Each structure stands twice: as structure tokens, then as C-alpha cells.
Amino acid sequence: MWVSRLRINGGFLNGLDVSFIKGLNVVVGPRGAGKTTLLELIRHAIGAEHADRQRETARQALLAAVLGSGEAIVDLEDANGGSQIIVDAKGRGRRPELSHSVLVLGQSELEDIASDPASRLRLLDLRAGDAQSVPDRSRIANLTRRLFESRRVLEDLREESLKRPGLEADREIFKSQEAAIVGESGSPLASQRDQLNAVEEKSSALARKLDGLTRAREANAKLHETVALASEIATRLAMLARDSIGAAGDLSSHIARVEELLSMATGESGRIDREIRIQTDTSVAAESGLKETAAPLRATLEETEAGLGQLTAQIRNVNAQLLELDAVDAQISVLEQELQTMRAERDFEYATVEAAEERLFRARLAVAKVTSQEIDNHIVVSVQHLSDTRELRTLLLERLKGTHTRSSLIDSLAARVLPRFLLEIVEAQDVLALASAGDLTHDQAARVIGALDSPDALASLSQVALLDSVDFLLRDGAVDKSVETLSTGQKCAVTLPIVLSERDRTLILDQPEDHLDNAYLVDHVVTGMVRRSASAVQTIVATHNANIPVLGSAGRVFVMASDGQHGHVRADGKFDEQPIVDAITSLMEGGRDAFARRSAFYEEHGSLL
């Protein structure tokens, strides 16, 4: 796909109407004439992504200023014919599928990209085009939070369950004391005791039922609240579909079905609440009756034998606590199963993410290999899998603040332990495993686990992604120099050939000659543009350097000018047409006289060259 025409209605370039060609298109003109604005409006209309995202806010401010309430109209061509997009300053009218179809690098972007690891990675992804993205980790974070909460509840329940042996021992003591007082099972006291025990067992069962009904009512209230919120969202969706999307047919029917189901759920929740209330009232009345029945029996036993009523009450209380522990053990069993299920779900989500990361790495590696083959043999694109640990280090620095953990130790930990492995170690409270994996002392590992064992910290840790790291290596003899160690000019000299090596998409460059000497520009940059033209690939360049349109044999040159209020195209044509030659000579060579004097100087002092 390539850009065949650009029209601007409104703003600084109001009335602009230019047609581009395949091959090399060059935009020239004095500073302030609108060269950068023209390129940025193409980028904005197509929605081409920025390799340097830090400047996105500044670019949006520029677009608001230069386009205002106007619009950019871009005509596009491909093997299937033509299409057109009309986009305003806020991006309305874009077609998302076009965002990777053009690669745009603005002024000073090359240097910024070369200096920033994230931007180098982004450039390689833009170069890769439709490389697969990594799935969102938000579900992993949600599962991690739920696991933390369930783990804490399980710990409390297990601690509660430890009371069982002591309660069972107490019950045996109380029963033996009771038996000593009551005597044989057929005695009158034994009969009254058995009656009281039967009543109190029924009372305890009703108490447990009432407790369950209370929890059920609370859960149903949350359900009702959730359904009400979902109903509000469904109503907004229906309004959006009706008023903005203009939905009809299947979409409208699906939304209506959702609203119908939510209405049914609201009704069922109301009926559940009414049934819970009825059962609660019935159980409260029954419990009250049982208490009235138990009171005289307990009083009779106490009057007959001092302390017997108290023993019976103690046995009843112990039995009630043991029954509660039965419920606790049942909850433990359910929670253990839920934890197992949630861990399996999270493992699946992690596997999905890790498989996508592997696919993306392979795509990046393939692009790096092809790119390195297409450019000069002194430049190599290197990709290291999951070697960028900055995000993990940042999280550890934040979470371990105040624990007296040295930054050098944090650096070592981030380099040695994968985020997922660290997460699982913290959840398992495995101090020895962390000490071994992270080369830490026992105390240091315990401090790290203590600092990370919270729902927020673990959720954040679960979302940490180790990134692939991309480097542009300059081979200087037997030494490969990282782009991060190079001068500004060298950074641009290494990065620009990588960009120009692409042969599939339109490439838009704003003043690529910055920081480059003319010899390098001619030998590597202009040559790269000529190769792209020979491959029938479109390049659009704004420049102040005459070598680009002249030695690049530009098929279309646009000469821009401005009256201070608006920019416009003063002339356009091939690089060798007379109006264009005159413009290049005047604007970019300093005029014919200056060019002639330089030519005479080089001829006279040619022996110095």
C-alpha cells in the first residue's frame, strides 16, 4: 500500500492538495513552511504508530494547532485498487488496520530510538509489521489476587481446625464428670439429660442453619448488586448501539437477549431473598420454642444435682464448636480445590502468554536476521530473549524500600530469578528456595518474601514482563559496539540503514540528514533510498540537503513556502525539471553563485581531496 494523494481542509495547510508517486518523494522548503506538518498529518491520518511514544503528547498538541477543526484526506493505493480516509484532529475516521502500513520517523526520532531500549524494540516491531502481540496479563493478576485472599482464608481456617484435639479432650472430661453425677443410663436424671441433649442438638442445628441463611442473604445481596450494575452497562450498550453505531439485526437482538436475561436474574434474585427471609423467620421461631423447652429441663437438672446443668451446657458448647469445626473442615476442602483450580487456570494463562512471547521473539529474530543481511556488514541487529529486566528491578526497588536491601542485591535478584518463579516462591513462603535461587542469605530472602507477600505486590509481580532486548551493533574491527555507547552521529548512522532496508511499506522520514556527514549520507542513506525506488517502494522525505532529491533522482519534489499564516506548495515536479532545479539551487545550495564558487574552489584545490 502507498499514499497517492493528500488534501487538507482547514488549519495551517488549508487547501493543500498534493499527489505522490511510488519511489522517492522529497519535500523541501525553508524552515516554518510546513514540511514537518505535512508528514505528521499523513502519519496522523493513517494512525501510524510512533517508535518513540514519549513524544506522542507533543505531537497531539501540534496536530491540534495545525489542523484545528479541519480534516486530512488521504488517498491510498494497493494491488486491489484505491481507498480514501478522512480524519479529523482527534483521529476520528481512521481505519485501525492501516496503522502498520506506513513507517514514519520524525525529526530527531532516530537518535532517541537508538538511545532507548524500549524504542529500539518498538522500531523492530514496527519493522516486523503484523508481529503477534502478547496477551494482556490482567487475568493473571486477578487470579493472583484471588489466590492470595483464598490462601489467607485457608491459613485462618487451618489454624481454627487445630482446636479440634483440645475440644475433643475437653468433651471427654466433661462427659466423664457428667456420668459420675448422673449414674446409670436408665436413671431419671439420665432421661432428663437425654431430653435436654436432644433439644439442644436441634437448637444447635437451627443456629447453624440461621448462620448459613445469613451468609446466603449477604451473597445474594452481592449478586443483586452485580446484576444491577450489569443491567446499567447493558442499557448503555443498547443506547450506544441505537444512537451511535446504528446497530440492527443480530447485534440488536443479542443485546436485547442480554437485557432479558439480566431482567430474569434480577427477578430470581428477589425471589431468593424472599425465600431466605421466610426460612429465617421460621427458623428463628423454632429456635425460640426450643429454648423455651430447654430452660425448665436445664433448671430441673441443676436443682437436682448442683453443677449438672453447667456440665451439660459445657458439653453442649463443645459439641457446637466441634460441629462448627466440621463446617470449617468442609470449607478447607472446598478452598483447597478452588486453589488448585485457580492455580491451574493461572498456569494456563501463563502458558498462553509465554507461548505468545516465544512467537513474538521468533518473529523479531527473523526480522533482525533479514535486516542484518540487507544492510552493510558492519551493522548487526541483535535480539536477546527476555533479557530486559528493568520492569522487575523497578518493582523490587519500590516494594523493598525501607527493608535495608541494597540496590546491588536487587539488581542481582532481578537478573537471577524470573518474575513467575519469584511469585510462586513468595506464595509458597519458601525462604530456602529464594535464598538458593537469588544467592541470598536466609534473612535477606525472608525480608524479600515479607515485603512482596501482599495482594497488591503479588498482583503487580504477576504482571511484570521480561522484555526482549534489541541492540544495534556497530562492528569496529574485531569489536561489536553497542549503539548505546556510540556518539549521536554514529547512532543515527547505525539506525537509518536499518530503517531503509525495509522493502514492503511506505517510509516517511523527516530530515534524516541530521547528525550525518554528507559522505555517509550519499554512500548509505541516498543509496538506500535509490534501492527502495528500484524496488517500487514509496519513500517520502522532508529535507534541507540537496543530495537527497538530486542524487536520489526524486520522482516528485514538493517546494513549500509560507506567508507566516499558511503553508502551501509553491512548485512540484521531477528533480530535473527546471522549476525544481531552480528551487533546489536557491534553497539548498545557497543560490547559483554560491554553488559556482564552491565548484570553482573544489576544481582549483582538487589536489587536496
For each residue, the residues with C-beta under 8 A, 3 or more apart:
1: 76 77 78 98 101 102 505 506
2: 20 22 76 77 78 506 537 538
3: 6 20 42 46 74 75 76 102 506 538 540
4: 19 20 75 76 77 82
5: 17 18 19 20 73 74 75
6: 3 16 17 18 20 38 41 42 45 72 73 74 75
7: 16 17 72 73
8: 11 13 14 15 16 17 41 67 70 71 72 73
9: 14 15 70 71 73
10: 14 67 68 69 70 71
11: 8 14 66 67 68 70
12: 34 37 65 66 67 565 566 567
13: 8 16 34 37 38 41 66 566 567 568
14: 8 9 10 11 70 566
15: 8 9 566 568
16: 6 7 8 13 38 567 568 569
17: 5 6 7 8
18: 5 6 38 558 569 572
19: 4 5 556
20: 2 3 4 5 6 25 538 540 556
21: 25 538 555 556
22: 2 533 536 537 538 555
23: 532 533 536 537 538 539 554 555 556
24: 529 530 532 533 539 541 549 552 553 554 555 556
25: 20 21 538 539 540 541 554 555 556 557 558
26: 540 541 542 543 548 549 552 554 556 557 558 575
27: 35 38 39 540 541 542 543 557 558 560
28: 35 542 543 544 549 557 558 559 560 583 584 587 588
29: 33 34 35 558 559 560 561 562 570 587
30: 33 561 562 587
31:
32: 562 564
33: 29 30 560 561 562 567
34: 12 13 29 37 38 66 560 562 567 568
35: 27 28 29 38 39 510 542 560
36: 39 40 106 107 510 542
37: 12 13 34 40 41 62 66 567
38: 6 13 16 18 27 34 35 41 42 542 558 560 567
39: 27 35 36 42 43 104 106 508 510 540 542
40: 36 37 43 44 59 62 63 66 106
41: 6 8 13 37 38 44 45 63 66 67 72
42: 3 6 38 39 45 46 48 72 74 102 104 508 540
43: 39 40 46 48 102 104 106 508
44: 40 41 47 59 63 67 72 87 89 91
45: 6 41 42 72 73 74 85 87 93 94
46: 3 42 43 74 85 94 98 99 101 102
47: 44 91 94 95 96 98 99
48: 42 43 99 100 101 102 103 104 508
49: 99 100 122 126
50: 53 55 56 59 104 106 109 122
51: 105 109 113 119 122 123 126
52: 55 106 109 112 113 116 119 122
53: 50 56 119 122
54: 112
55: 50 52 58 59 106 109 112
56: 50 53 59 60
57: 60 61
58: 55 61 62
59: 40 44 50 55 56 62 63 106
60: 56 57 63 64
61: 57 58 64 65
62: 37 40 58 59 65 66
63: 40 41 44 59 60 66 67 89
64: 60 61 67 68 89
65: 12 61 62 68
66: 11 12 13 34 37 40 41 62 63
67: 8 10 11 12 41 44 63 64 70 71 72 88 89
68: 10 11 64 65 89
69: 10 88 89
70: 8 9 10 11 14 67 88 89
71: 8 9 10 67 86 87 88 89 93
72: 6 7 8 41 42 44 45 67 86 87
73: 5 6 7 8 9 45 84 85 86
74: 3 5 6 42 45 46 84 85 87
75: 3 4 5 6 82 83 84
76: 1 2 3 4 82 83 84 85 98 101
77: 1 2 4 81 82
78: 1 2 81 83
79:
80:
81: 77 78
82: 4 75 76 77
83: 75 76 78
84: 73 74 75 76
85: 45 46 73 74 76 93 94 95 98
86: 71 72 73 93
87: 44 45 71 72 74 91 92 93 94
88: 67 69 70 71 91 92 93
89: 44 63 64 67 68 69 70 71
90:
91: 44 47 87 88 94
92: 87 88
93: 45 71 85 86 87 88
94: 45 46 47 85 87 91 98 99
95: 47 85 98
96: 47 99
97:
98: 1 46 47 76 85 94 95 101 102
99: 46 47 48 49 94 96
100: 48 49 126 129 130 505
101: 1 46 48 76 98 505 506
102: 1 3 42 43 46 48 98 505 506 507 508
103: 48 126 127 499 502 505 506 507 508
104: 39 42 43 48 50 507 508 509
105: 51 109 110 113 499 507 508 509 510 512
106: 36 39 40 43 50 52 55 59 109 510
107: 36 510 511 514
108: 111 112 514
109: 50 51 52 55 105 106 112 113 510
110: 105 113 114 491 492 495 496 499 512 514
111: 108 114 115 488 491 492 495 514 515
112: 52 54 55 108 109 115 116 119
113: 51 52 105 109 110 116 119 120 122 123 495
114: 110 111 120 472 483 484 486 491 492 494 495
115: 111 112 119 483 484 491
116: 52 112 113 119 120
117: 120 121 388 390 467 469 470
118: 121 122 467
119: 51 52 53 112 113 115 116 122 123
120: 113 114 116 117 123 124 470 471 472 483
121: 117 118 124 125 364 388 467 468 469 470
122: 49 50 51 52 53 113 118 119 125 126
123: 51 113 119 120 126 127 470 495 498 499
124: 120 121 127 128 364 367 368 381 383 470
125: 121 122 128 131 364
126: 49 51 100 103 122 123 129
127: 103 123 124 367 371 498 499 502
128: 124 125 131 363 364 367
129: 100 126 504 505
130: 100
131: 125 128 360 363 364 367
132: 356 359 360 363
133: 356 360
134: 353 356 357 360 465
135: 349 352 353 356
136: 139
137: 140 141 349 353 462 463 465
138: 141 142 463
139: 136 142 143 349
140: 137 143 144 346 349 350 353 462 463
141: 137 138 144 145 459 460 462 463
142: 138 139 145 146 459
143: 139 140 146 147 342 345 346 349 462
144: 140 141 147 148 346 423 455 458 459 461 462
145: 141 142 148 149 455 458 459
146: 142 143 149 150 342
147: 143 144 150 151 339 342 343 346 427
148: 144 145 151 152 427 454 455 458 459
149: 145 146 152 153 455
150: 146 147 153 154 335 338 339 342
151: 147 148 154 155 339 427
152: 148 149 155 156
153: 149 150 156 157 335
154: 150 151 157 158 332 335 336 339
155: 151 152 158 159
156: 152 153 159 160
157: 153 154 160 161 328 331 332 335
158: 154 155 161 162 332
159: 155 156 162
160: 156 157 163 325 328
161: 157 158 164 325 328 329 332
162: 158 159 165
163: 160 166 167 321 325
164: 161 167 168 322 325
165: 162 168 169
166: 163 169 170
167: 163 164 170 171 318 321 322 325
168: 164 165 171 172 322
169: 165 166 172 173
170: 166 167 173 174 314 318
171: 167 168 174 175 315 318 319 322
172: 168 169 175 176
173: 169 170 176 177
174: 170 171 177 178 311 314 315 318
175: 171 172 178 179 315
176: 172 173 179 180
177: 173 174 180 181 311
178: 174 175 181 182 193 308 311 312 315
179: 175 176 182 183
180: 176 177
181: 177 178 189 305 307 308 311
182: 178 179 187 189 190 193 305 308
183: 179 187 189 190
184: 187 190
185: 190
186: 190 191
187: 182 183 184 190 191
188: 191 192
189: 181 182 183 192 193 301 304 305 308
190: 182 183 184 185 186 187 193 194
191: 186 187 188 194 195
192: 188 189 195 196 297 300 301 304
193: 178 182 189 190 196 197 301 308 312
194: 190 191 197 198
195: 191 192 198 199 297
196: 192 193 199 200 294 297 298 301 312
197: 193 194 200 201 312 315 316
198: 194 195 201 202
199: 195 196 202 203 290 293 294 297
200: 196 197 203 204 290 294 312 316
201: 197 198 204 205 319
202: 198 199 205 206 290
203: 199 200 206 207 287 290 291 294
204: 200 201 207 208 316 319 320 323
205: 201 202 208 209
206: 202 203 209 210 283 286 287 290
207: 203 204 210 211 287 320
208: 204 205 211 212 323 324 327
209: 205 206 212 213 279 283
210: 206 207 213 214 280 283 284 287
211: 207 208 214 215
212: 208 209 215 216
213: 209 210 216 217 276 279 280 283
214: 210 211 217 218 280
215: 211 212 218 219
216: 212 213 219 220 272 276
217: 213 214 220 221 273 276 277 280
218: 214 215 221 222
219: 215 216 222 223
220: 216 217 223 224 269 272 273 276
221: 217 218 224 225 273
222: 218 219 225 226
223: 219 220 226 227 265 269
224: 220 221 227 228 266 269 270 273
225: 221 222 228 229
226: 222 223 229 230
227: 223 224 230 231 262 265 266 269
228: 224 225 231 232 266
229: 225 226 232 233
230: 226 227 233 234 262
231: 227 228 234 235 259 262 263 266
232: 228 229 235 236
233: 229 230 236 237
234: 230 231 237 238 255 258 259 262
235: 231 232 238 239 259
236: 232 233 239 240
237: 233 234 240 241 255 258
238: 234 235 241 242 255 256 259
239: 235 236 242 243
240: 236 237 243 244 245
241: 237 238 244 245 246 247 251 252 255
242: 238 239 245 246 247 252
243: 239 240
244: 240 241
245: 240 241 242 251
246: 241 242
247: 241 242 251 252 255
248: 251 252
249: 252 253
250: 253 254
251: 241 245 247 248 254 255
252: 241 242 247 248 249 255 256
253: 249 250 256 257
254: 250 251 257 258
255: 234 237 238 241 247 251 252 258 259
256: 238 252 253 259 260
257: 253 254 260 261
258: 234 237 254 255 261 262
259: 231 234 235 238 255 256 262 263
260: 256 257 263 264
261: 257 258 264 265
262: 227 230 231 234 258 259 265 266
263: 231 259 260 266 267
264: 260 261 267 268
265: 223 227 261 262 268 269
266: 224 227 228 231 262 263 269 270
267: 263 264 270 271
268: 264 265 271 272
269: 220 223 224 227 265 266 272 273
270: 224 266 267 273 274
271: 267 268 274 275
272: 216 220 268 269 275 276
273: 217 220 221 224 269 270 276 277
274: 270 271 277 278
275: 271 272 278 279
276: 213 216 217 220 272 273 279 280
277: 217 273 274 280 281
278: 274 275 281 282
279: 209 213 275 276 282 283
280: 210 213 214 217 276 277 283 284
281: 277 278 284 285
282: 278 279 285 286
283: 206 209 210 213 279 280 286 287
284: 210 280 281 287 288
285: 281 282 288 289
286: 206 282 283 289 290
287: 203 206 207 210 283 284 290 291
288: 284 285 291 292
289: 285 286 292 293
290: 199 200 202 203 206 286 287 293 294
291: 203 287 288 294 295
292: 288 289 295
293: 199 289 290 296 297
294: 196 199 200 203 290 291 297 298
295: 291 292 298 299
296: 293 299 300
297: 192 195 196 199 293 294 300 301
298: 196 294 295 301 302 309 312 313
299: 295 296 302 303 309
300: 192 296 297 303 304
301: 189 192 193 196 297 298 304 305 308 309 312
302: 298 299 305 306 307 308 309 310
303: 299 300
304: 189 192 300 301 308
305: 181 182 189 301 302 308
306: 302
307: 181 302 310 311
308: 178 181 182 189 193 301 302 304 305 311 312
309: 298 299 301 302 312 313
310: 302 307 313 314
311: 174 177 178 181 307 308 314 315
312: 178 193 196 197 200 298 301 308 309 315 316
313: 298 309 310 316 317
314: 170 174 310 311 317 318
315: 171 174 175 178 197 311 312 318 319
316: 197 200 204 312 313 319 320
317: 313 314 320 321
318: 167 170 171 174 314 315 321 322
319: 171 201 204 315 316 322 323
320: 204 207 316 317 323 324
321: 163 167 317 318 324 325
322: 164 167 168 171 318 319 325 326
323: 204 208 319 320 326 327
324: 208 320 321 327 328
325: 160 161 163 164 167 321 322 328 329
326: 322 323 329 330
327: 208 323 324 330 331
328: 157 160 161 324 325 331 332
329: 161 325 326 332 333
330: 326 327 333 334
331: 157 327 328 334 335
332: 154 157 158 161 328 329 335 336
333: 329 330 336 337
334: 330 331 337 338
335: 150 153 154 157 331 332 338 339
336: 154 332 333 339 340
337: 333 334 340 341
338: 150 334 335 341 342
339: 147 150 151 154 335 336 342 343
340: 336 337 343 344
341: 337 338 344 345
342: 143 146 147 150 338 339 345 346
343: 147 339 340 346 347
344: 340 341 347 348
345: 143 341 342 348 349
346: 140 143 144 147 342 343 349 350 462
347: 343 344 350 351
348: 344 345 351 352
349: 135 137 139 140 143 345 346 352 353
350: 140 346 347 353 354 420
351: 347 348 354 355
352: 135 348 349 355 356
353: 134 135 137 140 349 350 356 357
354: 350 351 357 358
355: 351 352 358 359
356: 132 133 134 135 352 353 359 360
357: 134 353 354 360 361 386 465
358: 354 355 361 362
359: 132 355 356 362 363
360: 131 132 133 134 356 357 363 364 468
361: 357 358 364 365 383 385 386 468
362: 358 359 365 366
363: 128 131 132 359 360 366 367
364: 121 124 125 128 131 360 361 367 368 383 468 470
365: 361 362 368 369 383
366: 362 363 369 370
367: 124 127 128 131 363 364 370 371 381
368: 124 364 365 371 372 381 382 383 470
369: 365 366 372 373 381
370: 366 367 373 374
371: 127 367 368 374 375 381 498 501 502
372: 368 369 375 379 380 381
373: 369 370
374: 370 371 501 503
375: 371 372 379 497 498 500 501
376: 379 497 524
377: 475
378: 474 475 476
379: 372 375 376 472 473 474 475 494 497 498
380: 372 472 473 475 480
381: 124 367 368 369 371 372 470 471 472 473 498
382: 368 470 471 472 473
383: 124 361 364 365 368 468 469 470
384: 387 468 469 471
385: 361 468
386: 357 361 466 467 468
387: 384 466 468 469
388: 117 121 391 466 467 468 469
389: 392 393 414 415 466
390: 117 393 394 467
391: 388 394 395 464 465 466 467
392: 389 395 396 414 419 464 466
393: 389 390 396 397 410 411 414
394: 390 391 397 398
395: 391 392 398 399 460 461 464
396: 392 393 399 400 410 413 414 448
397: 393 394 400 401 407 410
398: 394 395 401
399: 395 396 451 452 457 460
400: 396 397 403 405 410 447 448 451
401: 397 398
402:
403: 400 447 448 450 451
404: 447
405: 400 409 410 444 447 448
406: 409 410
407: 397 410 411
408: 411 412
409: 405 406 412 413 440 444
410: 393 396 397 400 405 406 407 413 414
411: 393 407 408 414 415
412: 408 409 415 416 438 439
413: 396 409 410 416 417 422 438 440 448
414: 389 392 393 396 410 411 417
415: 389 411 412
416: 412 413 437 438 439
417: 413 414 421 422 425 434 437 438
418: 421 422 466
419: 392 422 423 461 462 464 465 466
420: 350 423 424 462
421: 417 418 424 425 437
422: 413 417 418 419 425 426 434 452 461
423: 144 419 420 426 427 458 461 462
424: 420 421 427 428
425: 417 421 422 428 430 433 434 437 449
426: 422 423 429 434 448 449 452 453 458 461
427: 147 148 151 423 424 458
428: 424 425 433
429: 426 449 453
430: 425 433 434 449
431: 434 435 442 445 446 449
432: 435 436 442 445
433: 425 428 430 436 437
434: 417 422 425 426 430 431 437 438 440 445 448 449
435: 431 432 438 439 440 441 442 444 445
436: 432 433 439
437: 416 417 421 425 433 434
438: 412 413 416 417 434 435 444 445 448
439: 412 416 435 436
440: 409 413 434 435 444 445 448
441: 435 444 445
442: 431 432 435 445 446
443: 446 447
444: 405 409 435 438 440 441 447 448
445: 431 432 434 435 438 440 441 442 448 449
446: 431 442 443 449 450
447: 400 403 404 405 443 444 450 451
448: 396 400 403 405 413 426 434 438 440 444 445 451 452
449: 425 426 429 430 431 434 445 446 452 453
450: 403 446 447 453
451: 399 400 403 447 448 457
452: 399 422 426 448 449 457 458 461
453: 426 429 449 450 457 458
454: 148 457 458
455: 144 145 148 149 458 459
456: 459 460
457: 399 451 452 453 454 460 461
458: 144 145 148 423 426 427 452 453 454 455 461 462
459: 141 142 144 145 148 455 456 462 463
460: 141 395 399 456 457 463 464
461: 144 395 419 422 423 426 452 457 458 464
462: 137 140 141 143 144 346 419 420 423 458 459
463: 137 138 140 141 459 460
464: 391 392 395 419 460 461
465: 134 137 357 391 419
466: 386 387 388 389 391 392 418 419
467: 117 118 121 386 388 390 391
468: 121 360 361 364 383 384 385 386 387 388
469: 117 121 383 384 387 388
470: 117 120 121 123 124 364 368 381 382 383
471: 120 381 382 384 482 483 484
472: 114 120 379 380 381 382 482 483 494 495 498
473: 379 380 381 382 480 481 482 483
474: 378 379 480 481 483 486 490 494
475: 377 378 379 380 479 480 481
476: 378 479 480 481
477:
478:
479: 475 476
480: 380 473 474 475 476
481: 473 474 475 476 485 486
482: 471 472 473 485 486
483: 114 115 120 471 472 473 474 486 490 491 494 495
484: 114 115 471
485: 481 482
486: 114 474 481 482 483 490 491 494
487: 490 491
488: 111 491 492 515
489: 492 493 515 516 517
490: 474 483 486 487 493 494
491: 110 111 114 115 483 486 487 488 494 495 515
492: 110 111 114 488 489 495 496 512 514 515 516
493: 489 490 496 497 516 520 524
494: 114 379 472 474 483 486 490 491 497 498
495: 110 111 113 114 123 472 483 491 492 498 499
496: 110 492 493 499 500 512 516 524 525 528
497: 375 376 379 493 494 500 501 524 525 528
498: 123 127 371 375 379 381 472 494 495 501
499: 103 105 110 123 127 495 496 502 507 509
500: 375 496 497 507 525 528 529 531 532
501: 371 374 375 497 498 528
502: 103 127 371 499 505 507 532 537
503: 374 532 535 537
504: 129 537
505: 1 100 101 102 103 129 502 537
506: 1 2 3 101 102 103 537 538 539 540
507: 102 103 104 105 499 500 502 532 537 538 539 540
508: 39 42 43 48 102 103 104 105 539 540 541
509: 104 105 499 512 539 540 541 542
510: 35 36 39 105 106 107 109 541 542
511: 107 514 542 543 544
512: 105 110 492 496 509 516 525 541 543 548
513: 516 521 525 543 544 545 547 548
514: 107 108 110 111 492 511
515: 111 488 489 491 492
516: 489 492 493 496 512 513 520 521 525
517: 489 520 521
518: 521 522 545 547
519: 522 523
520: 493 516 517 523 524 525
521: 513 516 517 518 524 525 526 545 547 548
522: 518 519 525 526 527 547 551
523: 519 520 526 527
524: 376 493 496 497 520 521 527 528
525: 496 497 500 512 513 516 520 521 522 528 529 548
526: 521 522 523 529 530 547 548 551 552
527: 522 523 524 530 531
528: 496 497 500 501 524 525 531 532
529: 24 500 525 526 532 533 539 541 548 552
530: 24 526 527 533 534 551 552 553
531: 500 527 528 534 535
532: 23 24 500 502 503 507 528 529 535 537 538 539
533: 22 23 24 529 530 536 537 539 552 553 555
534: 530 531
535: 503 531 532
536: 22 23 533
537: 2 22 23 502 503 504 505 506 507 532 533
538: 2 3 20 21 22 23 25 506 507 532
539: 23 24 25 506 507 508 509 529 532 533
540: 3 20 25 26 27 39 42 506 507 508 509
541: 24 25 26 27 508 509 510 512 529 548
542: 26 27 28 35 36 38 39 509 510 511
543: 26 27 28 511 512 513 548 549
544: 28 511 513 587 588
545: 513 518 521 548 588
546: 549 550 584 588 589
547: 513 518 521 522 526 550 551 552
548: 26 512 513 521 525 526 529 541 543 545 551 552 554
549: 24 26 28 543 546 552 554 557 575 580 584
550: 546 547 553 554 575 584
551: 522 526 530 547 548
552: 24 26 526 529 530 533 547 548 549 575
553: 24 530 533 550 575
554: 23 24 25 26 548 549 550 557 574 575
555: 21 22 23 24 25 533 574 575
556: 19 20 21 23 24 25 26 572 573 574
557: 25 26 27 28 549 554 572 573 574 575 580 583 584
558: 18 25 26 27 28 29 38 569 571 572
559: 28 29 569 570 571 572 579 580 583 587
560: 27 28 29 33 34 35 38 567 568 569 570
561: 29 30 33 567 568 569 570
562: 29 30 32 33 34 565 566 567 568
563: 566
564: 32
565: 12 562
566: 12 13 14 15 562 563
567: 12 13 16 33 34 37 38 560 561 562
568: 13 15 16 34 560 561 562
569: 16 18 558 559 560 561 572
570: 29 559 560 561 583
571: 558 559 579 580 583
572: 18 556 557 558 559 569 580
573: 556 557 577 579 580
574: 554 555 556 557 577 580
575: 26 549 550 552 553 554 555 557 580 581 584
576: 580 581
577: 573 574 580 581
578: 581 582
579: 559 571 573 582 583
580: 549 557 559 571 572 573 574 575 576 577 583 584
581: 575 576 577 578 584 585
582: 578 579 585 586
583: 28 557 559 570 571 579 580 586 587
584: 28 546 549 550 557 575 580 581 587 588 589
585: 581 582 588 589 591 592 595
586: 582 583 589 591 592
587: 28 29 30 544 559 583 584
588: 28 544 545 546 584 585
589: 546 584 585 586 592 594 595
590: 594 595
591: 585 586 594 595
592: 585 586 589 595 596
593: 596 597
594: 589 590 591 597 598
595: 585 589 590 591 592 598 599
596: 592 593 599 600
597: 593 594 600 601
598: 594 595 601 602
599: 595 596 602 603
600: 596 597 603 604
601: 597 598 604 605
602: 598 599 605 606 609
603: 599 600 606
604: 600 601
605: 601 602 608 609
606: 602 603 609
607:
608: 605
609: 602 605 606
